[in-house]
């Protein structure tokens, strides 16, 4: 487990001294370009591509996440943000992942805290210190809140054979895990619900439970996928406070969110995705003005002039009416020509009636009747 110290009632990672102004000062010198180099990246990603058939959902050449910062990953729906999360945390496999016969340049590679994470399963990623939450909460509804919390701890007694067969050892570990779960439930104001089934919680409370459960493993970085989605406004401020406190205690936060007010309020850095690619990076207060971001959300031709109603003068309107009248007259002439040739307007060729038209059908019926009489 990570060593922690207590400052002002909060657990803080040993050796971590957070100063938001200092952090933002460091980030202030970073280039505002996609894939820019960070002063102290905890996560570095290269050549991550995910294809579904002929569609490329993610195509990230290079991106870095600053250690100890709150980084927002934003973009329009379908930009590939959740798929990117799935790839990084081992819930999906990159199409560009290295294989037995291809491990050279251009293959996917991402490094977390100095450890290569490519082709690593979700359980091992979590043990390495990178955990995530989901858009749709994954609380086990038929277990109690406390039981859900206990599942999130690392080094469970049952994972070690020798600990499991020595009662004093596994009992001591269970007491440690339970005490930690109770502390987190108190912090997230869910302690009174600890014996309730998780399925009885509101949407916002489930979000809190999932975040608290993720912290049971003492992660170095937590990835939150739309933490505010479906949350009652009454709990929004509480969630914001918890996310900020994570950073203050030394946990790196990477989150996906569509609420731009939240992004501006708590983010130290923003990464923007569109059509699977990183199109912009920068501080929250400036990246929103980037032309690539505006185009991603509103479309590249959002400022195109579609016409001025003032230009529709009487003369122009009269000319348009004449064009419409001429087109109607031409269609009427075509219909008359087709009818005089024995066809149905718009369907039959002259001299060759369509067998599906009433006239042709009646003639065919008469022929069949004559054949039967004969």
C-alpha positions in Angstrom: 0.0 0.0 0.0 1.0 3.6 -0.5 2.4 5.3 2.5 0.3 8.2 3.7 0.4 11.0 6.2 -2.4 12.9 7.7 -2.6 16.7 7.2 -5.7 18.6 8.3 -7.7 15.5 8.7 -6.9 14.2 5.2 -4.7 11.3 4.2 -1.9 12.5 2.0 0.7 10.4 0.1 4.1 10.6 1.7 6.4 13.1 0.1 3.5 14.8 -1.8 3.1 18.5 -1.3 0.4 19.8 -3.5 0.4 23.4 -4.5 -2.1 24.2 -7.3 -0.4 27.5 -8.3 2.9 25.7 -8.6 1.4 22.9 -10.7 -0.4 25.3 -13.0 2.8 27.3 -13.3 4.5 24.2 -14.6 1.7 23.4 -17.0 1.7 27.0 -18.1 5.0 26.4 -19.9 3.6 23.4 -21.8 2.9 23.7 -25.5 -0.8 24.0 -26.4 -0.5 21.4 -29.1 -1.9 17.8 -29.3 0.6 15.4 -27.7 2.6 18.0 -25.8 5.3 16.9 -23.4 4.4 17.3 -19.7 6.9 18.1 -16.8 6.2 14.9 -14.9 3.8 12.5 -16.8 2.3 9.6 -14.9 0.8 8.1 -18.1 2.3 8.2 -21.6 0.4 6.8 -24.5 1.7 6.1 -28.1 0.1 4.8 -31.2 -3.2 3.5 -29.7 -5.6 2.6 -32.4 -9.0 0.8 -32.1 -11.0 -0.2 -35.2 -14.4 -1.7 -35.4 -14.7 -3.1 -38.9 -13.9 -0.3 -41.2 -14.5 2.4 -38.6 -11.6 3.9 -36.6 -12.9 4.7 -33.1 -9.6 5.7 -31.6 -6.4 6.9 -33.2 -4.2 8.6 -30.6 -0.6 9.1 -31.8 0.8 10.5 -28.5 -0.6 11.9 -25.3 0.7 12.5 -21.8 -1.2 12.9 -18.4 0.5 15.1 -15.8 1.1 13.5 -12.4 -0.9 15.1 -9.5 -3.2 17.0 -11.8 -6.9 16.9 -12.7 -7.0 16.4 -16.4 -10.3 16.5 -18.3 -10.9 14.5 -21.4 -13.6 16.2 -23.4 -15.1 16.0 -26.9 -18.5 15.5 -28.7 -20.4 12.3 -28.5 -18.7 9.5 -30.5 -15.3 11.1 -30.1 -13.9 7.9 -28.7 -13.3 8.9 -25.1 -14.9 5.9 -23.4 -13.3 3.5 -25.9 -9.9 5.2 -25.1 -10.6 4.6 -21.3 -11.4 0.9 -22.1 -8.1 0.4 -23.9 -6.0 2.1 -21.2 -7.5 0.1 -18.4 -7.5 -3.3 -20.1 -11.2 -3.7 -20.8 -10.5 -3.7 -24.5 -7.6 -4.5 -26.8 -6.0 -2.0 -29.3 -6.1 -2.9 -32.9 -2.5 -1.7 -33.0 -1.4 -3.8 -30.1 1.9 -5.6 -30.6 1.8 -9.2 -31.7 4.3 -12.0 -31.9 5.3 -11.0 -35.4 5.0 -7.2 -35.0 6.5 -5.5 -32.1 8.2 -2.6 -33.9 7.5 1.1 -34.4 3.8 2.0 -34.9 2.5 -0.6 -32.4 0.5 0.6 -29.4 2.4 1.3 -26.2 1.4 3.0 -23.0 3.4 3.3 -19.8 2.0 4.0 -16.4 4.3 5.0 -13.6 7.2 3.6 -15.5 5.4 0.2 -16.1 4.4 -0.9 -19.6 0.7 -1.5 -19.7 0.1 -2.8 -23.3 -1.7 -6.1 -23.5 -2.2 -6.1 -19.7 -5.5 -7.3 -18.3 -7.9 -5.0 -16.3 -7.0 -6.7 -12.9 -3.3 -6.2 -13.4 -3.9 -2.6 -14.4 -5.8 -2.0 -11.2 -3.1 -3.6 -9.1 -0.6 -1.3 -10.8 -2.5 1.6 -9.4 -4.7 2.8 -12.3 -8.4 2.3 -11.6 -11.6 3.6 -13.2 -15.3 4.1 -12.8 -18.0 3.7 -15.5 -20.7 5.9 -17.1 -23.2 3.3 -15.8 -22.4 2.4 -12.3 -21.3 -1.2 -11.7 -22.4 -1.5 -8.1 -23.6 -5.1 -7.2 -27.2 -4.3 -6.3 -27.8 -7.5 -4.3 -24.9 -6.9 -2.0 -24.8 -4.3 0.7 -22.9 -1.1 0.5 -20.3 -2.4 2.8 -19.9 -5.6 0.9 -19.4 -3.6 -2.3 -16.7 -1.6 -0.6 -14.9 -4.7 0.7 -14.6 -6.1 -2.9 -12.5 -3.1 -3.9 -9.6 -3.8 -1.6 -6.3 -5.2 -2.7 -4.4 -8.0 -1.0 -7.6 -9.8 0.1 -7.0 -12.6 2.6 -8.3 -15.2 0.2 -5.8 -14.2 -2.4 -2.9 -15.7 -0.5 -3.0 -19.4 0.5 -0.7 -19.1 3.5 -2.6 -16.1 4.9 -5.9 -17.8 4.3 -5.0 -20.9 6.4 -3.7 -18.9 9.4 -6.7 -17.3 11.2 -4.8 -14.5 13.0 -3.4 -13.2 9.7 -6.6 -13.2 7.7 -8.6 -11.8 10.6 -6.2 -9.0 11.0 -6.3 -8.2 7.3 -10.1 -8.3 7.3 -10.2 -5.8 10.2 -7.9 -3.4 8.3 -10.0 -3.6 5.2 -13.3 -3.1 7.1 -11.8 -0.1 9.0 -10.7 1.5 5.7 -14.1 0.9 4.1 -15.9 2.5 7.0 -13.6 5.6 6.9 -14.3 6.0 3.2 -18.0 5.6 3.7 -18.0 8.3 6.3 -16.0 10.6 4.0 -18.5 10.1 1.2 -21.4 10.4 3.6 -22.6 6.8 3.0 -21.9 5.3 6.4 -25.6 5.3 7.4 -26.3 3.3 4.3 -23.6 0.6 4.8 -26.1 -2.2 5.6 -28.5 -1.2 2.8 -28.5 -3.0 -0.5 -26.6 -1.1 -3.1 -29.6 -1.4 -5.4 -31.6 0.8 -3.1 -29.3 3.8 -3.5 -30.0 6.8 -5.8 -28.0 7.4 -9.0 -25.9 10.0 -7.3 -25.2 7.8 -4.2 -24.2 4.9 -6.5 -21.7 7.3 -8.2 -20.3 8.1 -4.7 -20.2 4.4 -3.8 -18.3 3.5 -7.0 -15.8 6.3 -6.4 -15.3 5.2 -2.8 -14.9 1.6 -3.8 -12.2 2.6 -6.3 -10.2 4.3 -3.6 -10.1 1.0 -1.6 -7.2 0.0 -3.7 -5.1 3.1 -3.0 -4.7 4.1 -6.7 -2.1 6.4 -8.1 -4.5 7.5 -10.7 -8.3 7.3 -10.9 -10.2 7.6 -14.2 -13.8 8.8 -13.9 -16.1 8.3 -16.9 -18.7 11.0 -16.8 -19.0 11.2 -13.0 -21.8 13.8 -13.1 -24.0 11.9 -15.5 -27.4 11.3 -14.0 -26.5 12.9 -10.7 -29.0 15.0 -8.8 -27.8 18.6 -8.7 -27.9 18.4 -4.9 -25.0 15.9 -5.0 -23.0 17.6 -7.7 -21.1 19.9 -5.4 -20.3 17.0 -3.1 -18.8 15.0 -6.0 -16.8 18.0 -7.1 -15.4 18.4 -3.7 -14.4 14.7 -3.5 -12.6 14.9 -6.9 -10.7 18.0 -5.8 -9.7 16.4 -2.5 -8.3 13.4 -4.4 -5.9 15.7 -6.2 -5.0 17.5 -3.0 -4.0 14.1 -1.5 -1.8 13.1 -4.4 -4.0 11.1 -6.6 -3.9 11.9 -10.3 -7.4 12.3 -11.8 -8.4 11.8 -15.5 -12.1 12.3 -16.1 -14.5 12.4 -19.1 -17.2 15.0 -18.8 -19.7 17.0 -20.9 -20.4 19.6 -18.3 -18.2 22.5 -19.4 -18.9 24.4 -16.2 -17.4 21.5 -14.2 -14.5 21.2 -16.6 -13.6 24.9 -16.2 -14.1 24.8 -12.4 -11.8 22.0 -11.4 -9.5 21.0 -14.3 -5.8 21.8 -14.4 -5.4 20.7 -18.0 -7.9 19.7 -20.8 -7.4 17.2 -23.6 -9.9 17.4 -26.5 -10.8 14.4 -28.7 -12.8 14.4 -31.9 -13.3 11.5 -34.3 -10.9 9.4 -32.3 -8.0 11.8 -32.3 -6.5 14.3 -29.9 -7.2 17.6 -31.6 -6.3 20.1 -28.8 -4.7 20.5 -25.4 -4.4 23.3 -22.9 -5.6 24.9 -19.7 -9.4 25.0 -19.3 -9.6 28.8 -19.5 -8.0 28.9 -23.0 -8.6 25.6 -24.7 -12.3 26.3 -25.2 -11.3 29.1 -27.6 -9.2 26.9 -29.8 -10.5 26.7 -33.3 -10.1 22.9 -33.4 -12.4 22.6 -30.3 -15.0 24.9 -31.8 -15.0 22.9 -35.0 -15.2 19.6 -33.1 -18.4 20.7 -31.2 -20.1 22.9 -33.8 -18.7 21.6 -37.1 -16.0 23.1 -39.4 -18.6 25.1 -41.3 -20.6 26.4 -38.4 -19.8 30.0 -39.4 -20.7 29.7 -43.1 -23.2 32.3 -44.2 -26.3 30.5 -45.5 -27.8 33.5 -47.1 -29.3 36.9 -46.3 -33.1 37.2 -46.3 -32.7 40.9 -47.2 -31.5 39.8 -50.6 -34.8 38.1 -51.4 -36.3 41.1 -53.2 -39.6 41.1 -55.2 -37.7 40.7 -58.5 -35.8 37.7 -57.1 -38.9 36.0 -55.8 -40.7 36.5 -59.1 -37.8 34.9 -61.0 -37.9 31.9 -58.6 -41.7 31.6 -59.1 -41.2 31.6 -62.9 -38.6 28.8 -62.6 -40.9 26.7 -60.5 -43.8 27.2 -63.0 -41.6 26.2 -65.9 -40.6 23.0 -64.1 -44.2 22.2 -63.4 -45.2 22.8 -67.1 -42.4 20.5 -68.3 -43.6 17.7 -66.0 -47.1 18.2 -67.3 -45.9 17.9 -70.9 -44.1 14.6 -70.0 -47.2 13.2 -68.4 -49.3 14.1 -71.5 -46.8 12.5 -73.9 -46.7 9.3 -71.9 -50.5 9.0 -71.7 -51.0 9.5 -75.4 -48.5 6.7 -76.0 -50.5 4.2 -74.0 -48.4 4.3 -70.9 -48.9 5.5 -67.4 -47.2 8.9 -66.7 -43.8 8.4 -65.2 -43.9 4.6 -65.4 -44.6 3.1 -68.8 -42.5 3.5 -71.9 -44.3 4.5 -75.1 -45.7 1.3 -76.7 -44.6 -0.8 -73.8 -47.2 -0.6 -70.9 -45.9 -1.6 -67.5 -47.5 -5.0 -66.6 -48.3 -3.7 -63.1 -50.6 -0.9 -64.4 -54.3 -1.3 -64.3 -54.8 -1.2 -68.1 -52.2 -3.8 -68.7 -53.5 -6.0 -65.8 -57.0 -5.9 -67.2 -55.8 -6.9 -70.7 -53.9 -9.8 -69.2 -57.0 -10.9 -67.3 -59.1 -10.8 -70.5 -56.5 -12.9 -72.3 -56.5 -15.5 -69.4 -60.3 -15.6 -69.4 -60.3 -16.2 -73.2 -57.8 -19.0 -72.9 -59.9 -20.7 -70.3 -63.1 -20.5 -72.4 -61.3 -21.9 -75.3 
